[in-house]
């Protein structure tokens, strides 16, 4: 087996795996940030509804 071919193939596979991992990480980060913003928004609404509940 030719060693140079396998190393270039390994590099390509490694790059592909690295790219996919990076992509999924960025996607997860994006979802996490969006979720965090939604959580903050939801938390504020929850606090407001609690205030209303206790004010009555």
Phi and psi restraints in degrees (value plus and minus 20) as a CYANA .aco file:
   2 UNK   PHI     -98.6   -58.6
   2 UNK   PSI     101.7   141.7
   3 UNK   PHI     -87.8   -47.8
   3 UNK   PSI     -57.9   -17.9
   4 UNK   PHI     -83.4   -43.4
   4 UNK   PSI     -56.5   -16.5
   5 UNK   PHI     -87.3   -47.3
   5 UNK   PSI     -63.3   -23.3
   6 UNK   PHI     -86.9   -46.9
   6 UNK   PSI     -56.9   -16.9
   7 UNK   PHI     -88.1   -48.1
   7 UNK   PSI     -59.7   -19.7
   8 UNK   PHI     -87.1   -47.1
   8 UNK   PSI     -56.2   -16.2
   9 UNK   PHI     -86.7   -46.7
   9 UNK   PSI     -62.5   -22.5
  10 UNK   PHI     -81.7   -41.7
  10 UNK   PSI     -58.8   -18.8
  11 UNK   PHI     -83.7   -43.7
  11 UNK   PSI     -64.3   -24.3
  12 UNK   PHI     -81.8   -41.8
  12 UNK   PSI     -64.7   -24.7
  13 UNK   PHI     -84.1   -44.1
  13 UNK   PSI     -63.3   -23.3
  14 UNK   PHI     -81.1   -41.1
  14 UNK   PSI     -61.8   -21.8
  15 UNK   PHI     -85.4   -45.4
  15 UNK   PSI     -61.8   -21.8
  16 UNK   PHI     -82.8   -42.8
  16 UNK   PSI     -65.4   -25.4
  17 UNK   PHI     -83.9   -43.9
  17 UNK   PSI     -64.3   -24.3
  18 UNK   PHI     -80.5   -40.5
  18 UNK   PSI     -62.8   -22.8
  19 UNK   PHI     -83.2   -43.2
  19 UNK   PSI     -65.8   -25.8
  20 UNK   PHI     -83.6   -43.6
  20 UNK   PSI     -62.6   -22.6
  21 UNK   PHI     -82.4   -42.4
  21 UNK   PSI     -64.8   -24.8
  22 UNK   PHI     -81.6   -41.6
  22 UNK   PSI     -62.1   -22.1
  23 UNK   PHI     -84.4   -44.4
  23 UNK   PSI     -66.7   -26.7
  24 UNK   PHI     -86.9   -46.9
  24 UNK   PSI     -54.0   -14.0
  25 UNK   PHI     -85.3   -45.3
  25 UNK   PSI     -65.0   -25.0
  26 UNK   PHI     -85.3   -45.3
  26 UNK   PSI     -58.9   -18.9
  27 UNK   PHI     -83.3   -43.3
  27 UNK   PSI     -65.2   -25.2
  28 UNK   PHI     -83.4   -43.4
  28 UNK   PSI     -59.1   -19.1
  29 UNK   PHI     -83.6   -43.6
  29 UNK   PSI     -64.6   -24.6
  30 UNK   PHI     -81.1   -41.1
  30 UNK   PSI     -64.6   -24.6
  31 UNK   PHI     -85.0   -45.0
  31 UNK   PSI     -60.9   -20.9
  32 UNK   PHI     -81.5   -41.5
  32 UNK   PSI     -63.6   -23.6
  33 UNK   PHI     -86.0   -46.0
  33 UNK   PSI     -62.2   -22.2
  34 UNK   PHI     -84.0   -44.0
  34 UNK   PSI     -63.5   -23.5
  35 UNK   PHI     -82.5   -42.5
  35 UNK   PSI     -58.7   -18.7
  36 UNK   PHI     -85.3   -45.3
  36 UNK   PSI     -62.9   -22.9
  37 UNK   PHI     -83.0   -43.0
  37 UNK   PSI     -63.6   -23.6
  38 UNK   PHI     -82.6   -42.6
  38 UNK   PSI     -58.3   -18.3
  39 UNK   PHI     -84.0   -44.0
  39 UNK   PSI     -63.6   -23.6
  40 UNK   PHI     -82.8   -42.8
  40 UNK   PSI     -64.2   -24.2
  41 UNK   PHI     -82.7   -42.7
  41 UNK   PSI     -65.7   -25.7
  42 UNK   PHI     -83.4   -43.4
  42 UNK   PSI     -58.8   -18.8
  43 UNK   PHI     -83.1   -43.1
  43 UNK   PSI     -61.1   -21.1
  44 UNK   PHI     -84.7   -44.7
  44 UNK   PSI     -64.0   -24.0
  45 UNK   PHI     -83.3   -43.3
  45 UNK   PSI     -60.1   -20.1
  46 UNK   PHI     -83.3   -43.3
  46 UNK   PSI     -63.3   -23.3
  47 UNK   PHI     -82.2   -42.2
  47 UNK   PSI     -62.6   -22.6
  48 UNK   PHI     -82.6   -42.6
  48 UNK   PSI     -63.6   -23.6
  49 UNK   PHI     -86.7   -46.7
  49 UNK   PSI     -55.0   -15.0
  50 UNK   PHI     -85.9   -45.9
  50 UNK   PSI     -62.3   -22.3
  51 UNK   PHI     -80.5   -40.5
  51 UNK   PSI     -64.1   -24.1
  52 UNK   PHI     -82.6   -42.6
  52 UNK   PSI     -62.1   -22.1
  53 UNK   PHI     -82.6   -42.6
  53 UNK   PSI     -63.5   -23.5
  54 UNK   PHI     -97.3   -57.3
  54 UNK   PSI     -42.6    -2.6
  55 UNK   PHI     -93.7   -53.7
  55 UNK   PSI     -53.0   -13.0
